[in-house]
Amino acid sequence: MIGMWSNQTLLAMDGLILVSFWKPLVLLATLCGWAWIVSNVYDKHAARFFLPRENWNLAHLCVGLVAVVVGFGLPIAEPWAFFVSWPAMTLLLIGSLAAYAIAANRDERVPENFKIGLRMLSEMQKKREAKKAVKSLAVVKLAIRGMDKQLVQPPQAETPEYEVRAAAEDVYIKALLARASQVDLTPGKDQTYLPVWLVDGVKSQGEAIPAAMAVKIMDFWKSCAKLDVNDRRRKLTGDLVVEKDGAKHKVRLTSIGVTGGMRLTMLFDPDIAVKRAATDLGLLNEKEPLNQLDTLRAIVADEKRGVVVLAGLPDGGRTTTMYTIAAMHDAYTQSVQTVEFEPQLQLEGVRHQAFDAQAEGADFGTMVRSMLRRDPDVLAVAEVPDANTAKEIAKSDNDRTRVYACVRSESAVAAVEGYVRAVGDNALAAKGLRGVVAGRLLRRLCPNCKVEYAPAPELVKKLTGGEAKVERLYKKGGQVLIKNKPEVCPTCGGGGYLGQEGIFEVFPIGDEERELIAAGNFPGLKAAFRKRGMPSIAQAAIRKALMGITSVEEVQRATTGPAPAAQGAAAAPAKA
Ligand SMILES: [Zn+2]
């Protein structure tokens, strides 16, 4: 067949293939560019502003067909043809684009910033860059805001700042997953820092972080709260609001220099943590004498105001108890005030006074005295740090002012004894005392996974003194059966406990007790409290085990340790 073709034809074909190889491509590319604009930009634009979209598309199509005829119709093998057909085709296509642009830009339905022009290209470029930026930030999971509500901007991906940000977020996210109320980053061994979580009052450790990274993480969080990152020694405090998947938490940051570096504490939702209704504190609310709630209400309502001692250990729920009791007074008919080192919460109607320890000549006792001089109805003193403060409280006007004196102590009797010793005058201290409330915290069993069991008779005897019949108790689970397979309990995350509540001693102080106190007879005071049949902290804890709120193991943990109060657990059983 090839033999039949003349040499000339073959040459012409060569020419077509070799010379014009790029020419059809240029024509095609021009056509494609035009088609893209018409279908992707113009069609949407017309639809958006209710321009006659179908008519325009038809018009573009017609022009396009003519352009194809012009572009590809001329004898393309001729060397000159392309240089006529391509400009002609381009002109036609540009003409169709321009026609729409002119018509659309004249139309009053199209707002100024949507007019068609070269500016559109730069807008599109901007949009594309914004999309790219969002993509590169997709791994940042937290929205972090300082108290000025300004968002802390995430850094670009693959930068060192980004790595720090991700690691800092990780500390927060892991703490929240663990249901921690607080996380400390604190110096550990071998140039590392340890995250320590506080979950329902119990500490647990996370994986060590190399010191170099930990310092950057701490600096990052500090800078979010606008704290001085160069000050690694003094105590600095700042607040943040952190949001993840719609869940917002207030975070109180505290940094302070410690041995081996700096400690950063993140306290989650400090105000919620100290806010409870009186009925939700954990006070026993059973038949007399097991009704601590009513006993406390009676103490609060006592017309003879005087002094009530509130006792607890650090992190033992004492601040919550103080706020709750302060809130039991009507702040609208009475003047209710507090004096605190760090107010955690603003109670409605209550005047909170913060003590600034760094101010010149600052003295807590002096501040308490000056507040008492103004005759408030109620003054809650969050700390009795020295004898001077105790003396000022004891000298207060017992008929006019109710003072709540918060002391560090593990039991009611020890608290009263400590307070009286600090005052240094038994008779003066005894005269004003109206009651004492001591408390600590106990973990509640997770209701979703707690495990029921029939206790051995010896255990029941030990718990109740043999008076009560106990058919079932509960212990922690941590797992649930899902489709007959044990899985980590989704409610508590496998810990077996969920939340905490208080266990208390609530004792009114009457004439008999005041005499014993004035005489310095504290064992006698203890006996007098016991005689009333009101439960001790250990007995209150046992009640909670019997009610299925907690486990016997947790009763042990919460009532032993630093607290001698627990010694009475078996010896002085609760009356069931
Ligand atoms: Zn559970």
Boltz pocket constraint, residues with backbone or C-beta under 6 A from the ligand:
constraints:
  - pocket:
      binder: B
      contacts: [[A, 446], [A, 447], [A, 448], [A, 449], [A, 450], [A, 478], [A, 479], [A, 489], [A, 490], [A, 491], [A, 492], [A, 493], [A, 494], [A, 495], [A, 496], [A, 497]]
      max_distance: 6.0
